[in-house]
Amino acid sequence: MSEKIMENNKVTVIGEIISGFTFSHEVFGEGFYLTEVSINRLSEQKDIIPLLISERLLDITGDYTGMIVEASGQFRSYNRHEGTKNRLVLSVFVREIAFLESFSDYTKTNQIFLDGYICKTPIYRKTPLGREIADLLVAVNRPYGKSDYIPCIAWGRNARYASGFEVGSRICVWGRVQSREYVKRLSETESEKRVAYEVSVSKLEWME
């Protein structure tokens, strides 16, 4: 059952580790730690993606900053309580990790596949320059009755196609994990910079 479930959420990223490890949480005595990798885009920009790694997978006391790593696993979410609100927190849950001497094929640095269900009505819009965008929230089932909620963004004809999806539709998504900075207004006088993580969609299929 669990192996079949894991096939519906697969991600592989290759990038440079740019931070140390910070403790995230513990499950049945197993500690999980967060680190960040910088991943090159073809456009010369970089995505900064958080990796969630078990202390049983890697010696988290080591310093791996500057090393090139290939990590495979799932893109996962959980709700963090902040005051009266919940905030969706996303990271790549790492199942396999390897260090690389070097890497040159940047078309394969960041790949994700999701098989899940539309859980909010898609938001379709156009930019001032006329570019079409659709925001999707996809629920991907996990074992033991849990689900991950993954924000996805589609462009152009994919956006137009996605705008017709109804809540409950099963879809498959191929793309890459991207990071995006935005400013969150906290009050009339306060705001802070935050980072959002989402899947930039390259291909979509409606399954049923």
C-alpha positions in Angstrom: 0.0 0.0 0.0 2.6 2.6 1.1 4.9 2.0 -1.9 1.9 2.5 -4.3 1.0 5.7 -2.5 4.6 7.0 -2.7 4.4 6.7 -6.5 1.9 9.6 -6.6 4.4 12.1 -5.2 8.0 11.9 -6.6 10.5 14.7 -6.6 14.3 14.8 -7.4 16.4 17.9 -6.9 20.1 18.5 -7.5 21.7 21.6 -6.0 24.2 23.1 -3.7 23.7 22.9 0.1 23.8 26.5 1.4 22.9 26.1 5.0 23.5 24.0 8.1 20.9 21.8 9.7 18.2 23.0 12.0 16.0 20.7 14.1 12.4 20.3 12.8 10.7 17.6 14.7 10.9 14.1 16.1 8.8 11.0 15.3 9.2 7.9 17.4 12.7 8.9 18.5 13.8 9.7 15.0 14.9 13.3 14.5 14.3 15.3 11.3 16.3 18.3 10.3 16.0 21.0 7.7 18.7 22.3 5.3 18.4 24.4 2.1 19.7 23.8 -1.4 20.2 26.3 -4.1 19.1 24.9 -7.5 19.9 26.6 -10.8 17.2 27.4 -13.3 17.8 27.5 -17.0 17.1 31.3 -16.8 20.1 31.9 -14.5 17.8 32.4 -11.5 18.0 30.1 -8.5 15.4 28.3 -6.4 16.1 27.9 -2.7 14.4 24.7 -1.6 14.2 23.3 1.9 15.1 19.6 2.4 13.8 17.6 5.4 16.3 14.9 6.3 16.3 12.1 8.9 19.3 11.9 11.2 19.4 8.2 10.2 19.9 9.1 6.6 22.8 11.5 7.0 25.2 12.6 9.8 23.6 15.9 10.5 26.5 17.1 12.7 28.7 17.4 9.5 29.2 20.5 7.5 28.1 20.0 3.9 27.9 23.7 2.9 29.0 24.1 -0.8 28.6 20.5 -1.6 26.4 19.3 -4.6 23.7 16.9 -3.5 21.1 14.8 -5.3 18.0 14.3 -3.2 14.9 12.2 -4.0 11.6 11.9 -2.1 8.2 13.6 -1.8 7.1 17.2 -1.7 5.2 17.4 1.6 3.2 19.9 3.5 2.0 20.5 7.1 0.0 23.2 8.8 2.0 25.3 11.3 -0.1 27.3 13.8 0.9 31.0 13.9 -1.3 32.8 16.4 -4.9 32.4 15.3 -4.0 31.2 11.7 -2.5 28.1 10.1 0.3 28.5 7.6 1.1 25.8 5.0 4.7 24.8 5.3 6.3 22.9 2.4 9.6 21.0 2.1 11.1 18.0 0.2 11.0 15.0 2.4 14.2 13.2 1.5 14.2 9.4 1.1 17.5 9.0 -0.8 20.5 11.3 -0.9 23.8 11.2 -2.7 26.7 13.7 -3.1 28.0 14.5 -6.6 31.5 15.6 -7.7 30.0 17.9 -10.3 27.0 18.5 -12.4 26.3 20.1 -15.8 22.9 19.0 -17.1 20.7 21.7 -15.6 17.6 20.3 -17.4 17.5 17.5 -14.8 18.1 19.5 -11.6 14.5 19.8 -10.5 11.7 17.4 -11.4 8.4 16.6 -9.7 5.4 14.4 -10.5 2.1 14.5 -8.6 -1.0 12.5 -8.9 -3.7 14.0 -6.8 -7.0 15.9 -6.6 -8.1 19.5 -7.0 -9.2 20.6 -3.5 -10.0 24.3 -4.2 -11.5 26.0 -7.2 -8.7 27.0 -9.6 -8.0 30.8 -9.7 -7.5 31.9 -13.3 -6.2 35.4 -14.1 -4.1 37.4 -16.6 -1.1 39.6 -15.9 -1.1 43.2 -17.0 0.9 42.0 -20.1 -1.8 39.4 -20.9 0.0 36.3 -19.7 -2.5 33.6 -18.5 -1.9 32.1 -15.0 -3.9 29.6 -12.9 -3.3 28.8 -9.3 -4.2 25.2 -8.2 -4.2 23.5 -4.8 -3.6 19.7 -5.3 -4.3 17.2 -2.5 -1.9 14.2 -2.8 -2.8 11.2 -0.6 -0.3 9.7 1.8 -0.5 6.4 3.8 -2.6 6.3 7.0 -5.3 8.8 5.8 -3.0 11.8 5.5 -2.7 14.1 2.5 -0.2 16.7 1.4 -1.6 20.0 0.0 0.6 21.3 -2.9 0.2 24.7 -4.5 0.8 24.6 -8.2 1.0 27.4 -10.8 0.2 26.9 -14.5 0.8 29.2 -17.4 -0.5 29.8 -20.9 -2.6 27.0 -22.4 -2.0 24.9 -19.3 -3.6 27.7 -17.2 -6.6 27.9 -19.6 -7.0 24.1 -19.4 -6.7 24.0 -15.6 -9.2 26.8 -15.2 -12.0 24.3 -16.1 -11.0 21.8 -13.4 -13.6 21.2 -10.7 -13.0 20.4 -7.1 -12.5 16.7 -6.7 -11.0 16.2 -10.2 -8.1 13.8 -10.3 -5.1 15.3 -12.2 -1.4 14.4 -12.9 1.1 17.2 -12.8 4.7 17.3 -14.1 7.0 20.3 -13.4 9.5 21.7 -10.9 9.6 23.0 -7.4 10.2 26.7 -7.2 10.7 29.3 -4.5 9.2 32.8 -4.7 9.7 35.8 -2.4 6.7 37.9 -1.5 5.8 40.6 1.0 3.2 39.7 3.7 1.4 42.6 5.3 1.0 42.0 9.0 -0.8 45.2 9.8 -1.2 48.8 8.6 2.5 49.6 9.4 4.2 46.2 9.4 5.1 43.8 6.7 7.7 41.0 6.3 9.4 39.2 3.4 8.5 35.6 3.1 9.2 32.7 0.7 6.5 30.6 -0.9 7.1 27.2 -2.4 5.0 25.8 -5.3 5.1 23.6 -8.3 5.7 25.3 -11.6 3.6 23.2 -14.0 5.1 22.1 -17.4 2.5 19.4 -18.2 -1.0 18.6 -16.9 -3.4 15.7 -17.4 -7.0 15.4 -16.2 -7.5 11.8 -15.2 -11.3 11.5 -14.5 
